[in-house]
Amino acid sequence: MKGNAMTMTTTCSTSRRVRALSAFVALVVAFALPAGPAAAATLAGTATGAAAPVVTVPRAGTTPAAPVPAVAPAAAVTEQYRIGAGDTLHITVYQSPDLSLDARVNEAGDISYPLLGRVNLGGLTINAAEARLAQALKKGEIVKDPQVIIVVTNVRANQVNVLGQVGKPGRFALDLAGMRLTEVISLAGGVIAGAGSDTAVLIGRRNGQSFRYEADLPKIFAPGGSNDDIVVMPGDTIWVDRAPQIYLYGEIQHAGAMRLERGMTVMQAVAAAGGATPRGTLKGLKINRRGPDGRIQTIEPSMEDTLKDGDVMYIRESLF
């Protein structure tokens, strides 16, 4: 009996120690963990002796990682080239050399093909044209399981005109669908440095209506300006005008025409022209400017006034 009493006393003492230790652990966790459902669950598990859920606490000064979306956004679908009148196609039928040939698309969008006659491919993408020709060969029982490959070897239908102050004016093929304004200008050799304007004008037709668009080229390459780089369509014409100019004469170091930069002031123009000669003076400087009514107006600007396209600046001779 004495041994049993000692055993019971030891067990009770151990139980009190375990409860005291559990209460201490619960108190430490309450101060260490942030308030919330997870902390409450941890405290409840500790108090009851059940296994507490694992809680990950971010380190101080760090930002929790953003959740990864379950589905990534779909990639933009790239428009394919469409066959048009005047295009030359190289058609290959696998293991049928007699049916492989070069064909030109006529004005109606048709090609002449052996054993099939006229096949209309105008307006179709390359994949759609291959499928149509393969279906026609199979339907006519010419080839059991035809595999057709079409390559556009000469683009004549989808062309644009690029004129004005560019390196190589002329007609250019849109051999890729979705080509943008700056891409077509680069095909034409780019804008001539010092001679071409910063703006390009595109004219054409959209949805059966006349379309005109004036693009600010430097703005396209500025942050957020890529939306102004519009897609060029077959038949469009792009015009790059000459750069705006001003004219200086009189007692100036480098008289003559000068490109007018954006926001150029009278002081900047005089500085770009080398300044006045030793006999010249900037006092009484005059500018001849054509007004809205077409008449020439003579003004005496300040050095901070902004110049306009076509201004003629005169620097007079000093009297002393």
C-alpha positions as CSV (number, residue, x, y, z in Angstrom):
1,M,0.0,0.0,0.0
2,K,2.8,2.4,0.8
3,G,4.4,1.7,-2.6
4,N,1.1,2.4,-4.4
5,A,0.6,5.7,-2.5
6,M,4.1,6.8,-3.5
7,T,3.4,5.9,-7.1
8,M,0.2,7.8,-7.2
9,T,1.9,10.8,-5.6
10,T,4.6,10.8,-8.3
11,T,2.0,10.5,-11.1
12,C,0.0,13.5,-9.8
13,S,3.2,15.5,-9.4
14,T,4.2,14.7,-13.0
15,S,0.7,15.6,-14.3
16,R,0.9,19.0,-12.6
17,R,4.3,19.6,-14.1
18,V,3.0,18.7,-17.6
19,R,0.0,21.0,-17.3
20,A,2.2,23.9,-16.0
21,L,4.6,23.3,-19.0
22,S,1.7,23.3,-21.4
23,A,0.3,26.5,-20.0
24,F,3.7,28.2,-20.4
25,V,4.1,27.0,-24.0
26,A,0.6,28.3,-24.8
27,L,1.5,31.7,-23.3
28,V,4.7,31.9,-25.4
29,V,2.9,30.9,-28.6
30,A,0.2,33.5,-27.9
31,F,2.9,36.3,-27.9
32,A,4.9,34.9,-30.8
33,L,2.2,34.2,-33.3
34,P,0.0,36.8,-35.0
35,A,-3.6,36.9,-34.0
36,G,-6.0,35.1,-36.3
37,P,-7.6,31.7,-37.0
38,A,-4.2,30.0,-37.3
39,A,-3.0,31.2,-33.9
40,A,-6.3,30.2,-32.3
41,A,-6.0,26.7,-33.7
42,T,-2.4,26.5,-32.5
43,L,-3.4,27.5,-29.0
44,A,-6.3,25.1,-29.0
45,G,-4.1,22.2,-30.1
46,T,-1.5,23.0,-27.5
47,A,-4.0,23.2,-24.7
48,T,-5.7,20.0,-25.6
49,G,-2.5,18.1,-26.3
50,A,-3.5,17.5,-29.9
51,A,-1.1,18.0,-32.8
52,A,-1.1,21.7,-33.7
53,P,-1.1,22.6,-37.4
54,V,2.1,23.9,-38.9
55,V,2.0,27.7,-39.3
56,T,4.5,29.5,-41.4
57,V,5.2,33.1,-40.2
58,P,6.9,35.5,-42.6
59,R,10.1,37.1,-41.4
60,A,9.9,40.7,-40.4
61,G,10.4,43.2,-43.3
62,T,9.4,40.7,-46.0
63,T,6.3,40.5,-48.2
64,P,4.5,37.3,-48.5
65,A,4.7,35.8,-52.0
66,A,1.7,36.5,-54.3
67,P,-0.4,33.4,-55.1
68,V,0.3,31.8,-58.4
69,P,-2.7,31.9,-60.7
70,A,-4.0,28.5,-61.6
71,V,-4.4,29.3,-65.3
72,A,-2.0,31.5,-67.2
73,P,-3.5,34.1,-69.6
74,A,-3.8,32.8,-73.2
75,A,-1.2,34.1,-75.6
76,A,-2.3,36.6,-78.3
77,V,-3.2,34.9,-81.6
78,T,-1.0,36.1,-84.4
79,E,-2.9,36.8,-87.6
80,Q,-1.6,34.8,-90.6
81,Y,-0.8,36.0,-94.1
82,R,-3.7,35.8,-96.6
83,I,-3.3,34.9,-100.2
84,G,-4.2,37.6,-102.8
85,A,-4.3,38.3,-106.5
86,G,-0.9,38.4,-108.1
87,D,0.8,36.2,-105.5
88,T,2.9,33.3,-106.8
89,L,2.6,30.1,-104.9
90,H,4.9,27.0,-104.9
91,I,2.7,24.0,-104.2
92,T,4.2,20.7,-103.2
93,V,2.2,17.4,-102.8
94,Y,4.2,14.8,-100.8
95,Q,5.2,11.8,-102.9
96,S,3.4,13.3,-106.0
97,P,5.9,15.2,-108.0
98,D,3.5,15.5,-111.0
99,L,1.2,17.5,-108.8
100,S,3.9,19.9,-107.5
101,L,4.0,23.2,-109.4
102,D,4.2,27.0,-109.3
103,A,0.9,28.8,-109.7
104,R,-0.1,32.5,-109.9
105,V,-3.2,33.7,-108.3
106,N,-5.4,35.6,-110.8
107,E,-7.6,38.6,-110.2
108,A,-10.5,36.4,-109.1
109,G,-8.3,34.7,-106.5
110,D,-8.1,31.4,-108.5
111,I,-5.2,29.2,-109.6
112,S,-5.2,26.6,-112.4
113,Y,-4.4,23.2,-111.1
114,P,-3.9,19.9,-113.0
115,L,-6.9,17.5,-112.9
116,L,-8.8,20.0,-110.7
117,G,-9.2,23.0,-113.0
118,R,-9.7,26.3,-111.1
119,V,-9.3,26.3,-107.4
120,N,-10.2,29.5,-105.5
121,L,-7.5,30.3,-102.8
122,G,-7.9,34.1,-102.6
123,G,-8.4,35.5,-99.2
124,L,-7.4,32.3,-97.4
125,T,-4.5,31.8,-95.0
126,I,-1.7,29.4,-96.0
127,N,-3.1,26.7,-93.7
128,A,-6.6,27.1,-95.0
129,A,-5.4,27.0,-98.6
130,E,-3.4,23.8,-98.0
131,A,-6.5,22.2,-96.4
132,R,-8.8,23.2,-99.3
133,L,-6.4,21.9,-102.0
134,A,-5.9,18.6,-100.1
135,Q,-9.6,18.2,-99.7
136,A,-10.1,18.7,-103.4
137,L,-7.4,16.2,-104.3
138,K,-9.0,13.6,-101.9
139,K,-12.6,14.3,-103.1
140,G,-11.5,13.8,-106.7
141,E,-9.8,10.6,-105.8
142,I,-6.6,11.8,-107.2
143,V,-4.5,11.2,-104.1
144,K,-5.8,9.0,-101.3
145,D,-4.2,10.9,-98.4
146,P,-2.7,14.1,-99.8
147,Q,-0.2,16.2,-97.8
148,V,0.0,19.7,-99.4
149,I,2.6,22.4,-98.6
150,I,2.2,25.9,-100.0
151,V,4.8,28.6,-100.0
152,V,4.3,32.2,-101.2
153,T,7.4,32.8,-103.3
154,N,6.3,36.2,-104.7
155,V,4.1,38.7,-102.8
156,R,2.2,41.0,-105.2
157,A,-1.2,41.4,-103.6
158,N,-0.5,42.7,-100.2
159,Q,1.6,45.7,-100.9
160,V,1.9,49.3,-99.5
161,N,3.3,52.5,-100.9
162,V,5.9,54.5,-99.0
163,L,6.7,57.9,-100.3
164,G,8.4,61.1,-99.3
165,Q,11.5,61.6,-97.2
166,V,12.6,58.0,-96.8
167,G,15.7,56.2,-97.9
168,K,14.0,54.0,-100.6
169,P,10.6,55.2,-101.7
170,G,8.5,52.6,-103.5
171,R,6.1,49.6,-103.1
172,F,6.8,47.0,-100.5
173,A,5.2,43.7,-99.8
174,L,3.5,42.9,-96.5
175,D,4.9,39.4,-96.4
176,L,3.9,39.1,-92.8
177,A,0.4,39.8,-91.4
178,G,0.1,42.5,-88.8
179,M,3.2,44.5,-89.8
180,R,3.2,47.9,-88.2
181,L,3.9,51.4,-89.4
182,T,7.5,51.6,-88.1
183,E,8.3,48.2,-89.6
184,V,7.2,49.3,-93.0
185,I,9.1,52.6,-92.8
186,S,12.2,50.6,-91.9
187,L,11.7,48.5,-95.0
188,A,11.8,51.8,-97.0
189,G,15.2,52.7,-95.5
190,G,13.9,54.7,-92.6
191,V,13.3,58.5,-92.4
192,I,16.2,60.5,-94.0
193,A,18.1,62.1,-91.1
194,G,17.9,65.9,-91.2
195,A,15.5,66.0,-94.1
196,G,12.5,63.9,-93.0
197,S,9.7,65.0,-90.7
198,D,8.9,63.5,-87.3
199,T,5.4,62.7,-88.4
200,A,4.2,60.2,-91.0
201,V,0.8,60.2,-92.6
202,L,-1.0,57.0,-93.5
203,I,-4.0,56.9,-95.8
204,G,-6.1,53.9,-96.9
205,R,-9.5,52.3,-96.3
206,R,-10.9,50.6,-93.2
207,N,-14.3,49.0,-93.2
208,G,-15.1,50.5,-96.6
209,Q,-14.4,54.0,-95.4
210,S,-11.6,56.4,-96.2
211,F,-9.0,56.4,-93.4
212,R,-6.3,58.9,-92.5
213,Y,-3.9,58.6,-89.6
214,E,-1.1,61.0,-88.6
215,A,1.6,59.3,-86.5
216,D,4.0,61.1,-84.2
217,L,7.1,58.9,-84.7
218,P,9.1,60.0,-81.5
219,K,5.9,59.5,-79.4
220,I,5.7,55.9,-80.6
221,F,9.1,55.2,-79.0
222,A,8.3,57.0,-75.8
223,P,7.0,55.0,-72.8
224,G,3.4,54.0,-73.4
225,G,3.3,55.1,-77.0
226,S,3.4,51.7,-78.7
227,N,-0.3,51.7,-79.3
228,D,0.2,54.6,-81.8
229,D,2.2,52.2,-84.0
230,I,-0.8,51.0,-86.0
231,V,-1.1,47.9,-88.2
232,V,-0.6,48.6,-91.9
233,M,-3.1,47.1,-94.3
234,P,-2.7,46.1,-98.0
235,G,-3.2,49.1,-100.3
236,D,-2.2,51.7,-97.7
237,T,0.0,54.7,-98.6
238,I,2.5,56.2,-96.2
239,W,3.8,59.7,-96.7
240,V,6.8,61.2,-94.8
241,D,6.9,65.0,-95.3
242,R,10.0,67.1,-95.3
243,A,11.2,68.4,-91.9
244,P,10.0,71.9,-90.9
245,Q,12.5,74.6,-91.7
246,I,13.4,78.1,-90.8
247,Y,15.6,80.6,-92.7
248,L,18.2,82.9,-91.4
249,Y,19.9,85.8,-93.3
250,G,21.8,89.0,-92.6
251,E,24.7,89.3,-90.1
252,I,24.6,85.6,-89.0
253,Q,27.6,83.2,-89.1
254,H,25.8,80.4,-91.1
255,A,23.0,81.9,-93.1
256,G,20.5,79.7,-94.9
257,A,17.9,77.1,-94.2
258,M,17.9,75.2,-90.9
259,R,15.8,72.3,-89.6
260,L,13.3,73.5,-87.1
261,E,13.5,71.3,-84.0
262,R,10.5,70.9,-81.7
263,G,10.1,73.8,-79.4
264,M,13.1,75.6,-80.9
265,T,13.4,79.2,-79.6
266,V,14.9,82.3,-81.3
267,M,18.0,82.0,-79.0
268,Q,18.5,78.3,-79.9
269,A,18.2,79.0,-83.6
270,V,20.8,81.8,-83.4
271,A,23.1,79.6,-81.4
272,A,22.8,76.7,-83.9
273,A,23.7,79.1,-86.7
274,G,26.9,80.2,-84.9
275,G,25.6,83.5,-83.6
276,A,25.8,86.9,-85.1
277,T,28.9,88.1,-86.9
278,P,31.1,90.8,-85.3
279,R,29.2,93.4,-87.3
280,G,25.8,92.0,-86.4
281,T,23.5,92.7,-83.4
282,L,20.6,90.7,-82.0
283,K,18.9,94.0,-81.0
284,G,16.0,94.7,-83.4
285,L,16.0,91.1,-84.7
286,K,12.9,90.6,-86.9
287,I,11.0,87.6,-88.1
288,N,8.8,87.4,-91.2
289,R,6.0,84.9,-90.7
290,R,3.1,83.9,-92.9
291,G,-0.2,84.3,-91.0
292,P,-3.4,82.2,-91.3
293,D,-4.7,84.5,-94.0
294,G,-1.5,83.9,-96.1
295,R,-0.1,87.4,-95.6
296,I,3.4,88.0,-94.4
297,Q,3.7,89.6,-90.9
298,T,6.8,91.1,-89.5
299,I,7.3,90.7,-85.8
300,E,10.0,91.5,-83.3
301,P,10.3,88.4,-81.0
302,S,12.0,88.0,-77.7
303,M,14.8,85.5,-77.5
304,E,12.5,83.0,-75.7
305,D,9.8,83.0,-78.3
306,T,9.1,79.7,-80.1
307,L,9.7,79.6,-83.9
308,K,7.3,78.2,-86.5
309,D,7.8,76.4,-89.7
310,G,8.7,78.8,-92.6
311,D,9.8,81.6,-90.3
312,V,12.4,83.9,-91.9
313,M,14.8,85.6,-89.4
314,Y,16.8,88.7,-90.2
315,I,19.8,89.8,-88.1
316,R,20.6,93.4,-88.9
317,E,24.0,95.1,-88.9
318,S,25.0,97.0,-85.8
319,L,25.3,100.8,-86.2
320,F,28.4,101.0,-84.0
